Each structure stands twice: as structure tokens, then as C-alpha cells.
Amino acid sequence: MSAELELISVEIMPNKCKPLVIILWYRPPNSTTCLFDHRKNSLRKIELEKKEFMLMGDLNCDLLSIEPHCCYTKRLNEITTNVQLEPVIHEPTRITKDSSTLIDVMFFTNVSKVSQSGVIHAGLSDHSMIYAILGKLINHNTVNKQKHKYKF
């Protein structure tokens, strides 16, 4: 397996909203921490352009680690803090009989726009699915429903 960081990004430009850049990363477990440095400048550039962005993927850095000095997790935390990314997922995403880790991560520049997020343990893989819903959730029970009758 290659020790390179795989990356895909897309910019979404909704009407009347700031552009949103979504970055998907995969970092192989056998890679070095210097791979983070190659991407740090890209994240900084997006931040300076005042675009909202989300970073997500399997980075093989356990954010629940009781060993905060793990070089990979420490480097990821430094980079995300420097570009004002906050974590959206806070529970294990990979659960085995021997461990529970949060290695499938999601960070966002504006967590106040995240109305719901979480982990779905579907059992399709040893990794669980992560999700976030941006925007307001509508409670259909509280929506004012009116009927109109029109005469023609």
C-alpha cells in the first residue's frame, strides 16, 4: 500500500451563501506525519479566502486517544486548530472486540451551522458511517399550516 495521502475536494457554491469546500482525506496508517505538512498550506489558503470548509475522512488518527502525545493525532490537532476547524464527530467510528477509536473524522469551520451529526453503526465494515446535516431542521409539527380557499 502507498504511504501517500489521498485527497479529493469539491467546492459547492449555493445561492446567497458562502462557498463551501469539502475535503475528503485518507491517510494510510504507515505514512509519516510530514504528509500533514503538505496539506497545511492548502487549508490555510482556503481559510484566508474566507470560505467555509469541511475536512473529513479516515485519517488514522484516534481523536479519542488517551495518549494525547500520539504524533499523528497531535499533528492533526495542531493543523485543525491553526485553521479554526472544530470537530463535529465525538464518538467512536471504528469498533472492534479489542478497541474503540475515532479515526473517521469530520471538522468544520462553522459548527453552528451543523444542526445534527453523528455515527451510524451499520455493520457493513469495521468503520462506521459519519454524517452531518448543515442548516436548520424543520419540525413539521410546529410549522404553521394554513388552508386557503380561492373563488374563481
C-alpha positions as CSV (number, residue, x, y, z in Angstrom):
1,M,0.0,0.0,0.0
2,S,1.2,3.5,-0.8
3,A,2.1,5.8,2.0
4,E,0.6,8.8,0.3
5,L,-2.2,11.0,1.5
6,E,-5.2,10.6,-0.8
7,L,-7.3,13.7,-1.2
8,I,-10.5,14.8,-3.1
9,S,-12.0,18.2,-2.7
10,V,-15.1,19.9,-4.1
11,E,-16.4,23.5,-3.8
12,I,-20.1,24.0,-3.6
13,M,-21.4,27.4,-4.4
14,P,-25.0,27.7,-3.2
15,N,-27.1,30.8,-4.0
16,K,-26.9,33.6,-1.4
17,C,-24.4,31.6,0.8
18,K,-20.7,31.5,1.2
19,P,-18.9,28.8,-0.8
20,L,-18.3,25.6,1.0
21,V,-15.2,23.5,0.3
22,I,-15.5,19.8,1.3
23,I,-12.2,18.0,1.6
24,L,-12.0,14.2,1.9
25,W,-8.7,12.7,3.0
26,Y,-7.4,9.2,3.5
27,R,-4.1,8.8,5.4
28,P,-2.7,5.3,5.3
29,P,-1.5,4.0,8.7
30,N,2.0,3.5,7.5
31,S,2.5,7.1,6.4
32,T,4.6,9.8,8.1
33,T,3.5,13.0,9.8
34,C,5.1,15.1,7.1
35,L,2.1,14.3,4.8
36,F,0.1,16.7,7.0
37,D,2.5,19.5,6.3
38,H,1.9,19.2,2.5
39,R,-1.8,19.9,3.1
40,K,-1.5,22.5,5.8
41,N,-0.8,25.3,3.3
42,S,-3.8,24.3,1.2
43,L,-6.1,24.5,4.2
44,R,-4.5,27.9,5.2
45,K,-5.2,29.2,1.7
46,I,-8.9,28.2,1.9
47,E,-9.1,29.9,5.3
48,L,-7.6,33.1,4.0
49,E,-10.1,33.1,1.2
50,K,-12.8,33.3,3.9
51,K,-14.5,30.2,2.6
52,E,-16.3,27.8,4.9
53,F,-14.8,24.3,4.7
54,M,-15.2,20.8,6.0
55,L,-12.4,18.3,6.4
56,M,-13.4,14.7,6.7
57,G,-12.1,11.2,6.1
58,D,-10.2,8.2,7.6
59,L,-7.0,9.9,8.8
60,N,-6.0,7.0,11.1
61,C,-5.6,9.5,14.0
62,D,-7.5,8.5,17.1
63,L,-9.1,11.6,18.4
64,L,-10.3,9.7,21.5
65,S,-6.8,8.5,22.3
66,I,-5.9,8.7,26.0
67,E,-2.3,9.2,24.7
68,P,-2.5,12.9,23.6
69,H,1.1,12.8,22.5
70,C,0.5,10.4,19.6
71,C,2.4,12.2,16.8
72,Y,-0.3,11.8,14.2
73,T,-3.2,12.9,16.4
74,K,-1.1,15.8,17.8
75,R,-0.2,17.0,14.3
76,L,-3.8,16.8,13.1
77,N,-4.9,18.7,16.2
78,E,-2.3,21.4,15.5
79,I,-3.3,21.9,11.9
80,T,-7.1,21.9,12.5
81,T,-6.6,24.4,15.4
82,N,-4.5,26.7,13.2
83,V,-7.2,26.9,10.6
84,Q,-10.1,27.2,13.1
85,L,-11.6,23.8,12.3
86,E,-13.7,22.2,15.1
87,P,-14.6,18.5,15.4
88,V,-18.1,17.5,14.6
89,I,-17.9,13.8,15.4
90,H,-17.2,12.9,19.1
91,E,-17.8,9.2,19.4
92,P,-16.0,6.1,18.1
93,T,-16.2,5.3,14.4
94,R,-14.3,2.1,14.4
95,I,-15.2,-0.5,17.0
96,T,-13.6,-3.9,17.2
97,K,-13.7,-6.5,20.0
98,D,-10.4,-5.0,21.2
99,S,-10.8,-1.3,20.7
100,S,-13.0,1.7,20.0
101,T,-11.4,4.6,18.1
102,L,-12.4,7.8,16.4
103,I,-10.3,7.7,13.3
104,D,-13.0,8.7,10.8
105,V,-13.1,12.4,11.4
106,M,-15.1,15.4,10.4
107,F,-14.1,19.0,11.1
108,F,-16.0,22.2,10.1
109,T,-15.2,25.9,10.2
110,N,-18.7,26.9,11.3
111,V,-20.1,24.2,13.7
112,S,-23.1,26.5,14.5
113,K,-24.4,25.6,11.0
114,V,-24.4,21.9,11.9
115,S,-27.9,21.0,13.0
116,Q,-27.2,17.3,13.5
117,S,-24.2,15.0,13.3
118,G,-23.3,11.5,14.3
119,V,-22.2,8.0,13.7
120,I,-24.2,5.2,12.1
121,H,-23.0,1.7,13.0
122,A,-24.5,-0.2,10.1
123,G,-22.2,-3.2,10.3
124,L,-21.1,-3.0,6.7
125,S,-17.5,-2.6,7.6
126,D,-15.3,-2.2,10.6
127,H,-15.7,1.5,10.1
128,S,-19.0,3.2,10.8
129,M,-20.5,5.9,8.7
130,I,-20.3,9.5,9.8
131,Y,-22.7,12.3,8.8
132,A,-23.6,16.0,9.4
133,I,-26.6,17.9,8.4
134,L,-26.0,21.6,7.7
135,G,-28.8,24.1,8.2
136,K,-31.9,24.2,10.2
137,L,-34.0,21.1,10.8
138,I,-37.7,21.8,10.4
139,N,-40.0,20.3,13.0
140,H,-43.1,19.6,10.9
141,N,-45.3,19.6,14.0
142,T,-44.6,23.3,14.6
143,V,-44.9,24.5,11.1
144,N,-47.9,26.9,10.7
145,K,-50.1,25.1,8.2
146,Q,-52.9,27.2,6.6
147,K,-55.5,26.2,4.1
148,H,-56.6,28.8,1.6
149,K,-59.8,28.7,-0.4
150,Y,-60.0,30.7,-3.5
151,K,-63.1,31.6,-5.5
152,F,-62.8,31.9,-9.3
